[in-house]
Amino acid sequence: MGKWPFVAVVTFCLVPAAPVQMHAQMAEPAPLPDAPTAKPADSRGLFERFREDLSNPLTPKQKFERAIKQSLFPGLIGTAGAAGIGMAEDTRADRDYGMGAEGFLDRWGSAFGQNAVGALAGDYAFASLMHQDPRYHPDKQKGFGRRLGYALKSVLVTQTDSGASEFNSSHLLGILVGTGAATAWHHRSDRTAAIFGKRFGYDVASSAVYHVVEEFLFYKDAHRQ
């Protein structure tokens, strides 16, 4: 029979082995991707998360974006509170809006609009033109009384983009523009000079109260000497 039977036997044994080996290679599972690494938990307290990054001056674009965000928070919450207080006291400035749910919504919408116009005018437009920083910078000294006075004074004194202190004209002008806009869309009987002054004073006082909140809640653990 010669060598052909031997060759046939070897061929019979090797040929089926090749597909089996190829199948084994193809069936080998692909390595699994690395599991995503978990982000570290935010260890800051609730109020500390509202702190702003004060490391660099703001560009005009950043001032605009900040004004929009401030109009929404704390703007929506603050103006809702203002509307509720206005209804409880039935102040002359908003009396023509009436009472009930409709009266509350009218007051809320008016207060929100006044705050939004003031933020865009003061914390964006005027702050950009005058190169002033609309952000609150916490006091670097210790002491409750000192910090309280510093927070209240911050309505009148602010920092420039270069870090110097000067009169907070941009913010006050923004409040003035917002008060003027609110006066324009109120009823005719609510457009007197006396009511205009009350609205302006209320906004200045609201800004001062919010600075106190920032000083003692948002920046309560800020580094102080």
C-alpha positions as CSV (number, residue, x, y, z in Angstrom):
1,M,0.0,0.0,0.0
2,G,3.0,2.3,0.3
3,K,3.0,5.6,2.1
4,W,-0.4,6.9,1.0
5,P,-2.4,5.2,3.9
6,F,0.0,6.9,6.4
7,V,-0.5,10.3,4.7
8,A,-4.2,9.8,4.7
9,V,-4.3,9.0,8.4
10,V,-2.2,12.0,9.3
11,T,-4.4,14.3,7.1
12,F,-7.5,12.9,8.7
13,C,-6.2,13.7,12.2
14,L,-4.9,17.2,11.4
15,V,-7.6,18.6,9.2
16,P,-10.4,18.5,11.9
17,A,-8.0,19.9,14.5
18,A,-7.6,23.2,12.6
19,P,-11.3,24.3,12.8
20,V,-11.4,23.3,16.4
21,Q,-8.4,25.4,17.2
22,M,-9.8,28.4,15.2
23,H,-13.1,28.0,17.0
24,A,-11.4,28.0,20.3
25,Q,-9.6,31.2,19.4
26,M,-12.8,32.9,18.2
27,A,-14.8,31.8,21.2
28,E,-12.3,33.4,23.7
29,P,-14.2,36.2,25.4
30,A,-13.0,39.7,25.0
31,P,-11.6,41.5,28.0
32,L,-14.2,43.5,29.9
33,P,-13.8,47.3,30.0
34,D,-12.5,48.8,33.2
35,A,-15.2,49.7,35.6
36,P,-15.8,53.5,35.9
37,T,-14.1,55.0,38.9
38,A,-16.5,56.5,41.4
39,K,-16.4,60.3,41.9
40,P,-15.4,61.4,45.4
41,A,-18.3,62.5,47.5
42,D,-18.8,66.2,48.0
43,S,-17.9,66.8,51.6
44,R,-19.2,70.3,51.7
45,G,-22.2,71.3,53.7
46,L,-25.5,72.3,52.2
47,F,-25.0,76.0,52.3
48,E,-21.3,75.8,51.5
49,R,-22.2,74.5,48.0
50,F,-23.6,77.9,47.1
51,R,-20.1,79.5,47.4
52,E,-18.7,81.1,44.3
53,D,-15.2,80.7,43.0
54,L,-13.4,83.9,43.8
55,S,-10.0,82.9,42.5
56,N,-10.2,84.8,39.2
57,P,-12.0,88.0,37.9
58,L,-15.1,87.4,35.8
59,T,-15.3,88.2,32.1
60,P,-18.3,90.0,30.8
61,K,-19.7,86.7,29.5
62,Q,-19.3,85.1,32.9
63,K,-21.0,88.2,34.5
64,F,-24.0,87.7,32.2
65,E,-24.3,84.0,32.9
66,R,-24.0,84.7,36.6
67,A,-26.8,87.4,36.5
68,I,-29.1,84.8,34.8
69,K,-28.4,82.2,37.4
70,Q,-28.8,84.7,40.3
71,S,-32.2,85.7,38.8
72,L,-33.3,82.0,39.1
73,F,-31.7,81.2,42.4
74,P,-32.1,82.8,44.8
75,G,-34.3,85.1,42.7
76,L,-37.3,82.8,42.4
77,I,-37.3,81.9,46.1
78,G,-36.6,85.4,47.3
79,T,-39.3,87.0,45.2
80,A,-41.8,84.4,46.2
81,G,-41.1,85.4,49.8
82,A,-41.4,89.1,48.9
83,A,-44.8,88.4,47.3
84,G,-46.0,86.6,50.4
85,I,-44.9,89.5,52.6
86,G,-46.5,92.0,50.3
87,M,-49.8,90.2,50.6
88,A,-49.6,89.8,54.4
89,E,-48.9,93.5,54.9
90,D,-51.2,94.6,52.0
91,T,-48.6,97.2,51.1
92,R,-49.7,100.2,49.0
93,A,-46.9,99.4,46.5
94,D,-48.8,96.3,45.3
95,R,-52.3,96.8,46.6
96,D,-53.9,97.1,43.2
97,Y,-52.9,93.5,42.4
98,G,-55.6,92.3,44.8
99,M,-55.6,89.2,47.0
100,G,-56.0,85.5,46.6
101,A,-53.9,83.2,44.3
102,E,-54.1,85.6,41.4
103,G,-52.9,88.5,43.5
104,F,-50.0,86.4,44.8
105,L,-48.9,85.3,41.3
106,D,-49.1,88.9,40.0
107,R,-46.9,90.1,42.9
108,W,-44.5,87.2,42.4
109,G,-44.2,87.9,38.7
110,S,-43.7,91.6,39.3
111,A,-41.0,91.0,42.0
112,F,-39.2,88.4,39.9
113,G,-39.2,90.7,36.9
114,Q,-37.8,93.6,38.9
115,N,-35.1,91.4,40.4
116,A,-34.1,90.0,37.0
117,V,-33.9,93.4,35.3
118,G,-31.9,94.7,38.2
119,A,-29.5,91.7,38.1
120,L,-28.9,92.0,34.3
121,A,-28.5,95.8,34.5
122,G,-26.4,96.0,37.6
123,D,-24.4,92.7,37.9
124,Y,-23.9,92.3,34.2
125,A,-24.1,95.6,32.2
126,F,-22.9,98.2,34.7
127,A,-20.5,95.7,36.4
128,S,-18.9,95.1,33.0
129,L,-18.7,98.8,32.0
130,M,-17.3,99.8,35.4
131,H,-15.1,96.8,35.8
132,Q,-16.7,95.9,39.2
133,D,-17.0,92.4,40.6
134,P,-20.7,91.5,41.4
135,R,-19.8,88.6,43.6
136,Y,-19.8,88.7,47.4
137,H,-16.3,88.5,49.0
138,P,-16.5,87.3,52.6
139,D,-14.7,89.2,55.4
140,K,-11.2,88.0,56.2
141,Q,-11.4,88.9,59.9
142,K,-13.1,87.1,62.8
143,G,-15.8,88.4,65.1
144,F,-19.6,88.4,64.8
145,G,-20.1,92.1,65.0
146,R,-17.4,92.9,62.6
147,R,-18.6,90.4,60.1
148,L,-22.2,91.5,60.4
149,G,-21.2,95.1,59.7
150,Y,-19.0,94.0,56.8
151,A,-21.9,92.1,55.2
152,L,-24.3,95.0,55.5
153,K,-21.7,97.5,54.2
154,S,-21.1,95.3,51.1
155,V,-24.2,96.7,49.6
156,L,-22.4,100.0,49.3
157,V,-18.8,98.8,48.9
158,T,-17.6,96.2,46.4
159,Q,-14.4,95.0,44.7
160,T,-13.2,95.9,41.3
161,D,-12.0,93.3,38.8
162,S,-8.5,94.1,39.9
163,G,-9.3,93.6,43.6
164,A,-9.5,97.2,44.8
165,S,-12.4,98.4,46.9
166,E,-14.8,101.1,45.7
167,F,-18.4,102.4,45.9
168,N,-20.8,99.7,44.7
169,S,-22.3,101.9,42.0
170,S,-23.0,99.1,39.5
171,H,-25.2,97.1,41.9
172,L,-27.1,100.2,43.2
173,L,-27.7,101.4,39.6
174,G,-29.0,98.0,38.8
175,I,-31.5,98.2,41.7
176,L,-32.5,101.6,40.4
177,V,-33.1,100.3,36.9
178,G,-35.1,97.3,38.2
179,T,-37.2,99.6,40.4
180,G,-37.9,101.9,37.4
181,A,-39.0,98.9,35.3
182,A,-41.3,97.6,38.0
183,T,-42.8,101.0,38.4
184,A,-43.5,101.2,34.7
185,W,-45.6,98.0,34.6
186,H,-47.5,98.6,37.8
187,H,-50.9,100.2,37.9
188,R,-51.0,104.0,37.5
189,S,-51.9,104.5,41.1
190,D,-48.7,102.6,42.2
191,R,-46.3,104.8,40.2
192,T,-45.8,107.6,42.7
193,A,-42.4,108.9,43.8
194,A,-43.1,107.7,47.4
195,I,-43.8,104.1,46.2
196,F,-40.8,104.2,43.9
197,G,-38.6,105.1,46.9
198,K,-40.1,102.3,49.0
199,R,-39.4,99.7,46.3
200,F,-35.9,100.9,45.9
201,G,-35.3,100.9,49.7
202,Y,-36.8,97.4,50.0
203,D,-34.4,96.1,47.3
204,V,-31.4,97.6,49.0
205,A,-32.4,96.1,52.3
206,S,-33.0,92.7,50.6
207,S,-29.5,92.8,49.2
208,A,-28.0,93.6,52.6
209,V,-29.9,90.6,54.2
210,Y,-28.7,88.3,51.5
211,H,-25.1,89.4,52.1
212,V,-25.6,88.5,55.7
213,V,-26.8,85.0,54.7
214,E,-23.7,84.6,52.4
215,E,-21.3,85.7,55.2
216,F,-22.7,83.5,57.9
217,L,-24.0,80.5,56.0
218,F,-22.3,80.2,52.6
219,Y,-18.9,81.3,53.8
220,K,-19.2,80.4,57.5
221,D,-16.0,78.3,57.3
222,A,-14.0,80.6,55.1
223,H,-10.4,81.2,56.2
224,R,-10.2,84.1,58.6
225,Q,-7.4,85.6,60.7
